[in-house]
Each structure stands twice: as structure tokens, then as C-alpha cells.
Amino acid sequence: MSESQPANPGEERITGIVEKVSFFSESSGFSVLRLGRNGERDAVTVVGYVAAVNLGQHVEAVGCWHNDKTWGLQFKATHILVVPPDTLEGITKYLCSGMVKGIGLRLAKVLVRAYGMEVFTVIEDHPEQLLEIQGIGKKKLKQIVAGWAEQRAVKKIMLFLHSHGVSTSRIARIFRLYGDDAVAMVSANPYRLIVDIPGIGFRIADQIARNIGMAPDSLLRVGAGIGCALQELSFEGHCRVPEPMLLAACRRLLNISEPVLEEALAQELSIGTVVAVDDEGAKSYYLVALFRAERGVAKSIGRIMPGALPWGVLDLATVIPAAEDVSAIKLSESQRSAVALALLSKFTVITGGPGVGKTTIINTILDILETEELKVLLCAPTGRAAKRLSEATGMEAKTIHRLLEYDPHARDFRRGSSYPLEADLVIVDEASMIDVVLMNRLLAAISNRSALIVAGDVDQLPPVGPGFVLADMIHSGALPVVRLTEIFRQAQSSMIIVNAHRINCGELPLPSPRSGTADEGAVELSDFYVVPSGSTEDILRRLLLVVAERIPTRFGMEPLRDIQVLTPMNKGVLGTKALNTLLQQSLNPHAARKIVRFETTYAEGDKVIQMVNNYDKEVFNGDIGRITQVDEDENMLRVEYDGREVLYESGELDEIALAYAITIHKSQGSEYPAVVIPLSMQHFTLLERNLIYTAVTRAKKLVMIIGDPQALAMAIGNKRSSQRLTGLAARISDEMEEKLRQ
């Protein structure tokens, strides 16, 4: 053990090698580490904030010992810093920890055997000597030198930010964005990180600001706090924030006097980052981007609605029956009315749950317009939703980002008002998932001559982003809306569809044959089961049993391909992290090659989900694939998405997560043969009707809810605890009234 006295009395300084990362938060940097120290038999637990940490790295911690009532003896660190190791074993682990691109475990051992304690000096000062090592050519040398240079430059920033909880990936982003001026720019205005670096919030930026001496009542700090409060409320879905709600959020966040808050708010209004609107005598506030998005959506609707129909005037009494004859599908009166309304309108909204005929209506419209030689474009917000739309219509459907030709380098769409889409008709499916910002960009790209059909289920979960555009379009009362409620005969035989509509109406699901014993083998098979389970342990036991054994045996489904576990939350015993660990052990226990990253093991054969849009790789948030290859030496892996392989390097693994279990929110726009839903009173803060409804409607062939009957009843009885605050419905209504007056 290498230890010396720190500067502050009462503190100690310890060093050692990271043997285990028990916990690491990418967003805050909070870590729980097991540190092995030379000469000491047992590892110690170190708790604190660190910019980045990997297994095998040598770290130095400054702090004091604390005997926690729950966790026992811990070293609570005020500072944790990754430092170069001072043993051959430590150097080997350091080199292959992912800090230096191009060096894996095998090459690290070769380098240490060749150069011993001087290996860092060789890489730093005499990298050409590495060409003497078998397996290192000019290309590999260039990769190692570049990786070492980047690591050295980033380390300079780490020395400044390491105690502020900024993660490795975000420090790298800071460096890529700000370059060598990173420290100076962050020192001048730490709050710019909130806007410039995804994942850095007010708390981290504020901690940096305090440490460099910025006053708590600085207008720079308070202005950033106002923007952050509005941003936090937008994460809850709100666009329009009433003044009392905003002021209360700012007081909680900033803890400053009222005059300073008022002065800062006036300043933000004057520079245009915040917009105030009068709402029937009361004042509300918007982030400027959300204000412009709402106004843009309303203006685009007002622009698209008027004008001649691209297909002219059709004889509906003739074309609708003709389409029925071609498709051999007899439409109901409600469906004929829906088709007629869409063919008489330039902008139509179609909404309804499963089994009510949305796809039939869209296909009938397409069949009728096929003879008109029109150009039709189909799109949806996610890749999976676009694929489903394509399969349902037999036509190509794209994601909205692809349709608008997103440029990852410019980080913007090529298509817009100055370069609109060339189409007579645009059909948008799964519109409930589209937030106000994306809808604004989509509508801006639709030309005046085009017609638009927006389809979706307004009773599903609202979008992850701010606003609920589909609901606002319907509630505006100014647009042609088709609301489908009739379940058709062929769908009535599906208990999934019947029970989805019951749940949406606030009623409990109908019991299935031998309901509650599906995991023990029901005599008569159904497509919907509720399995009552009291304790969390019982829910876990039954879930593992049905996924690994009962469903595959009785329904002939393959666990990884056909069964998707959907859970309300990420954390907890029934959260995605815990369930993924258990299901991975059960469904993929014998994988030969693995990579461990922040206590998550990625192995060949694992099911994974893409967590963010990556336009360079052409994989998008919600895409699910399988790991086909793991390179333990290079810390890389390959994932297959629908027949296409994508390479991930070590530093990119935070973009994916195990997908044996995913959240219900992540499942939006997707369908799976079988869905298994664990429910517990642990989830009580999230138990809402639209959550369960969304989960149930993701399944094509089988739904199994395993959980506490009280939790299921609570969820179905809770119809949206709070509505999203927006101004869009009123804006659409006002815009259409203005158009009528013109």
C-alpha cells in the first residue's frame, strides 16, 4: 500500500487497484468501489465521486473512514483520481482498461513483458519502438498513439473536473467540443455545460461554479437555474409553465431571495431565452425553443389545411365500394365515414385502440388513391414502428428522421420549409410518440400542396419529449378527427384486444381459463393471463419460470426472439437492471466471450437495446439486436440489428443496454409476439392506466401480467395523475379561426 499524509488534518490518502465497480452513475459520477491495496489481505470499500473508473485502474482517494450502519466500514472520499499504477500487474490492467484505444489484454501483456516499468515512457516518448512488437503495424501504432494522446489531453480536463462527478464519456465530449480551451471555457461559465453537453445537469455545473468561487446570487447562476427549472419541467412533458409553478421550482433549486430571482427572470426575458405569455390574465412561461415549436406546429397546420385536394374531387359513392371489392374487405359504416372524411380533408387525425381498423382505413385510402398516380410518403417516429407500417401497407415507410434526411454532421434536418418533401400525401403513424419539437420540424417540411393523415392511439403513453401533440390536435376542436371505438368481429376473439379496451375504460381484465395458473399449465390456452403473485420474490420466481420454460413449452416461442419483459421502471428489484441480470443468467449462461463495463456484462448471444439515436451507425433509440461477436482483447463487440451488424468500441458501450427486460416507455412503437409484465406496489408512483394499456397493446399473441392484484387495480383506476401543460390546442384553434376570418 502506498499512502502519504494529505494536506487537510483528519483526512487520509489511500491508493490501490479497482477490483470491483459495485456502482457507478454515468450521470453524476457517484461510485462505490472495491479497492485492493498492496500488502492488505482484504479489499476496502471506497465511496465518492469520480469522473471515470474501470476495473484494474490504479486510483488515489482522499477522505476519511466511516462506519456505516448498513454497509459497514467505508472510506468516504472527497476526491478520487485515477493515477498511473506502480506495479507491472497494475500497468497491465491499466493499459487494457479501455483508457487507451487499440490496447486489449493480450497486447497489454506483450507490451509489459517487452518494456516493463518503462512502457509508459516508450508509448509517450518513443512510440516508434512499438513497431518491434509482433502484431503492431503502422495502422495499429497510429491507433495507439492517437489513443494515448487523447487520453493525455482528457486527463488534463479530468484533473479539473474529476471531483465534480462528470463521467468519462461526457469529459470526452467536453474535450471534443471545446478542445484545448476546455478548462478556460468551463471556468468562465460552468453553466454552459448544461446546454452543450447532454447529461450534465444543473447540480454538477453548480458544484463546479461554487468550487471556483461564483456567488450564489450571481445573475449568471440564477439565469441558468431558471432555464434548468423550465427544462426539468419539460422533462415531465410540460411546455407552458404557470408563473407560480416556475417560481416554486426556482426557489427549491436556487435558494435565493425573491428580488434576485425577479431580476434574473426579467433578464432572461430580455435576452429571449424565456418567453412569457398571458393566459387569461395569468402569466405563463416557455423555454423559447418550446414556444417556437408550439407556434410552428399551429402555423403549419393553418398553412396545410386550405387549398385544393391533391387528388381532386372523388365520387366517394363509387370509389369506396370499388376499394372494398379489390381488398375483399367489407367496411363498417364508421370505417366508410372515416375514409370519406380523410378523402375530403387535407389534414386528418385518426385515433383508436387495437382492433378498431386504423390499418384497414389507411389501406383503403391507399387503394383508392393508387389509381390517381400520386406520390405517397409513409413515416413513423421509430424504426420498429416504421417497419410495422411498411408490413401493414406493403409500401416503404421511413422513420421521421430518415424522411427529413437528418444530417448527423450538421446535427440538423435537410428537409424543411425551404426544401419541402415532394409528396401529394404524407401518412404519419404512431403519432402519440411524437413530441412538439419533432412534430414542428415534420410539419414545416410538408408543402402547401400536400395532404396529411396523422394516425395514432391517443390513449397510450405520451411522448418521452415535451408536449402531447396528438391529444392537442384532437382537443383543439378545429381539425377533422376520426375516433374509432368499434372492435371488429375478427378482433373480438383476441382477449388481448378485448382486455386492452377494458383497461382503457377503467375495467379490470376478464379472467382467462384457469387464470392465475398459467405458469403451472392451464388446460385451455388463452392469449391473456393475469398471474396473481403477492411478494416480490414470488413475482421473480414466476417470471423466470414462464420466460425460460412455460411459454416456450406451451406456446412454442423462443425466449430471446419472441418474449419481451416490460417493466414500469429501471430501478429496484423488478427494474430493468435487476431483471436483466437474472434473465441473462437464465437465458444465456454459457457464453464464452464477454466484456464487463460498469458491472454490466455483455456476452455473445445477449439481447441488447440501443438507448440513443446514433445516425453515424444508423441505429436508433429503441432498436433491439443480438450480440454476435465479442473481442475481449480490443474491448469491442458487434450487434446484429435486422440482419445488419454494427460495431461498438469500449467507449460506446454506454449507448446500449441489456434488453431481456426493458421499460414500458422504451417499448412504444414496437410489437412483440409475447409480453410479460411484472407489477408490484413497488411501482406505485408509476402505476397509471395508460402505462398498463401501452404495455398490453405491445403484444401480438400473448400477454402475461405477473404481480400484485392491488397494483393492477391501482394502475387501471389511475387515469393520468397530472395532465401535461401546453398551449398548443388553443394555438391551433386560434390559428384556424384566423384562417376562417381571412
GULUMDREN-635571 format. One record per residue (C-alpha): residue in one letter; x, y, z. Coordinates in steps of 0.25 Angstrom, whole numbers, plus 2048, in hexadecimal, padded with zeros to 3 digits. Layout:
! GULUMDREN-635571
AXYZ...
***
This chain:
! GULUMDREN-635571
M800800800S80580E7FCE800818806S804827809Q7FE832812P7F483B80BA7F484A80DN7E884B816P7E9845824G7DF83A827E7E0835819E7E7829813R7ED825805I7EC817801T7EF8117F3G7EC8037EDI7E77FC7E1V7D87FB7DEE7D47ED7E0K7C57EF7DEV7BC7FB7DAS7B07F87E3F7A98047DEF7AB80F7D4S7A281A7D0E7A58207C2S79C82C7C4S7A28307D2G7AF8297D3F7AB8237E1S7B38167E3V7B480A7ECL7C28037EAR7C97F77F0L7D87FB7F1G7E37F17F2R7EF7F67F9N7FD7F17F9G8007E9806E7F27E980BR7EA7DC80BD7DC7E2809A7D77EC7FFV7D17F9804T7C4800800V7C680E7FBV7BA8177F9G7BB8247F1Y7BA82C7E4V7C48287D9A7C482D7CAA7C781F7C5V7CB8117CAN7CD8037C5L7D17F67CAG7E17F57CCQ7E38047CDH7EC80A7D8V7E58157E0E7E881E7EBA7DE8227F5V7DE82D7FFG7D482D80AC7D1826818W7CC81981DH7BD818821N7B680C827D7A880C820K79D805828T7987FE81BW7A57FB813G7AF7FB81EL7BD80181DQ7BF80A811F7C981480CK7C1821809A7C98287FFT7C98377FCH7D28357F0I7D48297E7L7DF8297DCV7E381F7D2V7F381F7D3P7FD8177CBP8008097D2D80D8067D8T80D7F77D6L80F7EE7CAE8017E87CDG7FB7F57CFI8017FB7C2T7FB7EF7BAK7ED7F17C0Y7EE8007BDL7F27FE7AFC7E77F57ACS7DD7FC7B4G7D78037A7M7DF8107AAV7E880E79EK7E180A791G7E87FF78AI7ED7F8796G7E67EC79BL7EA7E17A6R7F37D979CL7FB7E5797A7FC7EB7A5K8037DF7AAV80C7DF79EL8107ED7A0V8137EC7AFR81B7DF7ACA8237E77A2Y8257F57A9G8217F27B8M8207FF7C0E8258077B5V8198047ACF8128127AET81F8197ABV82081179EI812814799E81382379DD821826798H82681B78FP819815788E82181077CQ827805785L8197FE785L81B7FA777E8257F077CI81A7E9783Q8147DE77AG8057E1777I8077F0777G8087F6769K807805765K7F8805766K7F87FF774L803809778K7FB815773Q7EF81077BI7F780E788V7FE81C786A7F1823784G7EA81C78FW7F681F799A7F582E794E7E682F796Q7E78287A4R7F28327A8A7EA83E7A3V7DE8397AAK7E68377B7K7E98467B8I7DA8487B8M7D783D7C2L7E18447CBF7D884F7CBL7CA8487CBH7CD83B7D2S7C783F7DFH7BA8447D9G7B48377D5V7B68397C6S7B682C7BFT7C18277B5S7B88287A9R7B48367ACI7C283A7AFA7C68357A1R7BA83D79BI7BF84A7A2F7CC84879CR7C784578EL7BE85178FY7C785B796G7D5856792D7E185B79AD7D986779FA7D085D7A7V7D58617B5A7D58707B2M7C78707ACV7C18677B7S7C88707C1A7C287D7BBN7B38777BBP7B18697C0Y7A286A7BDR7A58697AEL7A785B7B1I7988597B3V79585D7A5D7A185879EI7A384A7A4P7988407A5G79683A7B2I79D8457BAG79284C7C3F7928587CCR7978517D8I7A484D7D2A7A685B7CBD7A28627D8Q7AC85A7E0I7B785E7D7A7B386C7D8R7B386C7E7N7C18667E7I7C78717DEG7C087C7E7M7B48807DFA7AA8877E9P79D8807ECD79588D7E7S79D88F7DAL7938927CFL79B8887C6R79787D7D1V7898817D3G7868837C4A78C8757C2G7838707CDI7768767C7G77986F7B9C77D8627C1A76F8637C8L7688647BBQ7708597B5E76D8507C1L75E8537C0S75F8507B1F7658427B4E7578407BBG7518437AEH74D8527B1C74F85D7A6R7478687ADV74A86B7BBP7418747C4E74987E7CCP7468787DAM74C86B7D5L7588717CFL75B87A7DBA75986E7E5A7638657DDC76D8707DCR76D8727EBR76F8647EEL77B8637E4L7828707E8N77E8747F6I7808837F3S7788907F6E76B8947EEP7718A17E9V77D89A7E3L77488F7DDE76B89A7D7E7778A27D1A77D8957CBL76F8917C5A76E89F7BFQ77C89E7B9E7798907B3L76C8967ACS7748A27A7I77F8997A0G77489079BT7778827A1V76A8827A8V75C8877A3A75188C7ABV74288B7A6D7358907ACD72C8847AFE71E88A7B3G7248957BCA72E88B7C2K73D88B7BDS74487E7B8Y75287C7B3Y7588737A8L7668707A4V768877797A76A86A78FL75D864794F755871792R75A872783A757863781E749865786R74787177DG74D86A772V74485E773A738867773K73D86F767S74086375FI73285D761G72C86A75DR73586A751I73285C74CM72385B74FP71E865744G71F862735A71B85872BL71C84972EP728843726W71E838721G71384271DV70483F71FL701830720D6F482971FL6F482272DA6E881A72AT6EF81371FV6FE813723I6FB80D731P6F380172DA6FD7FF722A7097FE72CE7007F5735D6FF7EB729V70E7EC726S7127E9734A7067DF737I7047E6744K6F67EC747L6F87F974FS6EE7FD75AE6E780A75AS6F0810763Q6FC80C75BR6F581174ES6F381E755A70281F759V70781C74BA6FD827745L70283174FA71082F74CL70E83073DL70683D73FS711843748K71F848746F722845755T71C83A75CV71E83376AI71B82576CT71B81F77AG717812781G71C806788P71F7F8783G7167F077AV70D7FC776G7127FD768K71C808767T72580075DT7197FC755I71580A753I72380E74FN724803745T71680673FI71B81573DL728810737D72080672EI717812729L72281B727E72B811720T723814712E726823714E735821711L73882971EK745829726V743824734L74D82473FL74B81C74CC75381E759A75381B768P75B820773T763813776G76A80976DR7617FE772A754806770A759809762K75B7FA75FR74D7F7765L74780175CS74E7FC750E74A7EE753A73B7F2754T73B7FB748G7447F473EM74B80173CE758807740A75780E74DK763816754T76681C761I76382B762H77282E763R775826757L76982C74FL76E83A753E77C83674FY78383875DD79283C75BP79A837767H7A6840764A79D84D763R79484776ED78884C766F77E84875CR78084B74DR77184B74BG769858750S76186474BS76C867741Y76D85973CP76085273EL75C84473CE75884072EA74A839731D73C83A72EL73883373BV740830747I73B826751V741826760D73F81A769E741819778A73F828779S73D827788M74C82578AI750832782D75383E78BV75184C788V75F84F783L75F843779M751846774N755854771R760850769L758846761L74C84F75EA75685A75AA75B85074FI74D84E749S74A85673DN73D85E73CR738855731S73A848739A72F842741L73283B74FI72C830757V73182F765A72D82176CG73081C77AD72A818787V727824790D72581B79CQ73381579CL73F81C7A4P74282A79FP74F82C799V75C82C7A0G75F83A79CP7578477A0G74884979BF73D83F797V73B844788L731839784A72883C790D72984B78EM72584977FI719841784H71584B78FS717857787G709854780A70E85B774L71284F76CP70B843765V70D83776FV70982976DR70782277AL706813779T70080B784E6F97FF77EI7007F2780F6FE7E9773R6FA7DB774Q7077D5770A70E7DD77BQ7037D9786S7097CB787S7167D178CM7167D279BI7227DC799I7197E6791V70D7E479AN7157E67A7A71C7F17A1H70F7F979FR70A7F57ADI7177FA7B3N7158077ABC7078087B0G70C8067BFE7077F87C0L70F7EC7C5P7137E17BAL70A7D67B8P70F7C97BFS7157BF7B5P7137B07B6R7197AB7C3S71E7BA7C5G7297BB7CFT72F7AD7CCA7357AF7BED7437AD7C3E73E79F7C9G73779B7BCA72979F7B8V7207957B2E71B79F7A7L7257A87A1S7227B77A0D7297C379BF7287CB7A8Y72B7C77B6V72C7CE7C4V7347C67CEP7327CB7DCS73F7CC7E4G7407D27F2S74F7D47F5T75A7DA7ECE7617CC7EED7557C57E9I7547CE7DDL7627CC7D9R7617BD7DAR7557BC7D2L75A7C67C7L7677BE7C6L75F7B17C5V7557B67BAV7607BD7B1A76A7B17B2E7617A57B2R7527A77B2I74F7B07A6P75A7A979DT75479B7A0R74579E7A0F7457A9795G7517A578CM7587B278EE7677B578EP76B7BD79BL7757C7795R76E7C9788D75F7C978CI75D7CC79AQ75F7DB79FV75F7DE7AEL7597EC7B0T75A7F37BEP7568007C3M7638057C8N7728047C7K7768037D6G7727F97E0V7717EA7E1L7677EA7D6G76E7F57CET7757F27C1K7837F27C7A7807E77D1L7777DF7C7N7817DF7BCT78C7D97C5L7837CE7C9L77D7CB7BBQ78B7CC7B5Q7907C17BFS7847B97BCL7837BA7ADN7927BC7A9P79A7B57B4H7A57AF7ABA7AA7BA7A3A7B97B87A0R7BE7C779EK7B97D27A6I7BC7E17A9V7B97E77B7R7B67F67B7F7B27FD7C3E7AD7F07C9T7A57EC7BDT7A97E07B6Y7A87E07A7A7A97D27A1E7A77CB793G7997C8791D7947D379BK7877DB797V78A7EA797I7837F7794Q78880478EM78680F798V78981B790N78881F781N79581D77AY79482276CD7A281E768K79F81076BE791811766V78B80B773F78181277BN77B813789G77380678CD7797FD781I77B7EF787G7867E6782R78F7DA786I79E7DA789T7A47D177EQ7B37D3782V7BB7D878ED7CA7DC78CE7D07DB79BD7DD7E0796E7D87EC790N7CC7EF799M7C37EF78DL7B67E8789R7AD7E677DV79E7E777EE7957E2773Y7887EA770D77F7E4766G78A7DD75ER7947E975FE7A07E9768V7A47F5770L7B27F7777Y7B37FD785E7C080178BS7C280179AG7BF81079CE7B280E794L7AC80379DD7A480D7A5E79B80E798I79680079AA7907F97A6L78B7EA7A8A77D7E97A3Y7787DC7A9A76F7E67B1I76C7F47ACT7637FF7B1I7558007ACH75980E7A7K76480879FS75A7FF798Q752809792G750807783S7557F9784E74D7EC784Y7527DE789P74C7D0788A74B7CF797V74B7D97A2V74E7D67B1I74B7E27BBP74F7E17C9L7477EA7D2S7497EE7E1M7457F87EBQ7547FC7EAH7508037DDF74480B7E4T74A8197DFL7498147D1L73C80C7D1E7338137C7R72980D7BDN7308127B0L73D80B7B5I7367FD7B6Y72D8007AAT73A8037A2A7417F67A7V7357ED7A4T7347F3795R7427EF792A73F7E0791K73A7D9785K7387CB78AL7397CA799V7397D37A6M73C7CF7B4I73B7D87BFI7427D37CCG7407DA7D8D7387E07E4P7297E17E0Q7297EE7E9A7347F47E0L72C7F17D3A71F7F67D9M7268037DDA72C8057CFI71F8037C8G71880C7D1N7228187D0K71F81F7C3R72B8297C2S72E82F7CFS73283C7C8Q72F8427BAR73B8487B2L73A8577B2T73B85C7A4G73586779CL73486078EA72585D78EA72286B790R72C870786I72786677BS71886B77ED71D87977DE724877770M719870769E70F87B76EE719885768K71987E75BL70A87E75AR70988D75CQ71388F751
***
